Amino acid sequence: MYLFYCPDIETKQTLSEEESGHCVRVLRYTAGDEILITDGKGTTYTARITNPHPKHCDFEIISREKQEALHDFHLHIAVAPTKNIERVEWLVEKCTEIGADEITMLLCRFSERKQIRLDRLEKIMLSAAKQSLKHYLPVLRDMQDFKTFIREQAQKDQDCFIAHCYKDDKRELKTEIRPGRDVLVLIGPEGDFSEEEVNEALALGFKPVGLGKARLRTETAAIVACHTAVLMNEI
C-alpha cells in the first residue's frame, strides 16, 4: 500500500494539495478506499477517504499505530554541500533511505556552495522516506557555520567524529562506532576541511576517522558514513 504524509493529521484530516493530487489523480483512489498515512513522527494511520478531491482529499481515521524507531541511537550527518546541487539531492535521498535521523548542511572555509534550498531537499527527503516506507522523517537543517556548530554539538552526549583526508593518526569509523550511542559525523567540502577546522574539532573532542582506503567524493562519503553507523549498530 502506498504511504501518504500528513504532519498535522490529528488536527486536520485533509491531505496536502500535492498528496491529494497523487492520491486522487495518479493513484485514482476514491471515496471509501482505505489509505495508509504517516505523520513523519513515528505514527501510522489507517484512514478511509471521505472526499476524493484532487486538491484537498478528506479522510477519516480508522486506526493509529505507533511504530518502533528505526534504531536505538540518533544518527546525525553534517555535510558541506557540493557545488553540484544534484549530488546534494542524491546524498539527502540516500541518507534518508539508509536511516539518518538528522542532516545538517555545513558552511566551511573551503565550501563552494554557501546557500541551499531547503524546500527542494525536503521534498526529496519526503519522497525517499515514503518510498522506503519509513515512518520517521529526518530533521533537515539549513546551513550552519562550522565553528558555531561544532561548539554546540561538542556539549551533547554523543560520539562526535570528523572524517577528513589528511594523513593524521586516525582510525576507521567502523571500528569507532559504539552500538547504542548517538553519533555525529562531519563530512567536509570537495576541498576537504581546512587544517584549522580539523584542529578546532579535535580540540573539542571530535575523533578523526577515515571511511576506507579510497578517496571519496563528498556525497559518497556522507552516504558511506551513514551506512557504516547503521550497519555497525546492527551487527
Disulfide bonds with the S-S distance in Angstrom:
none
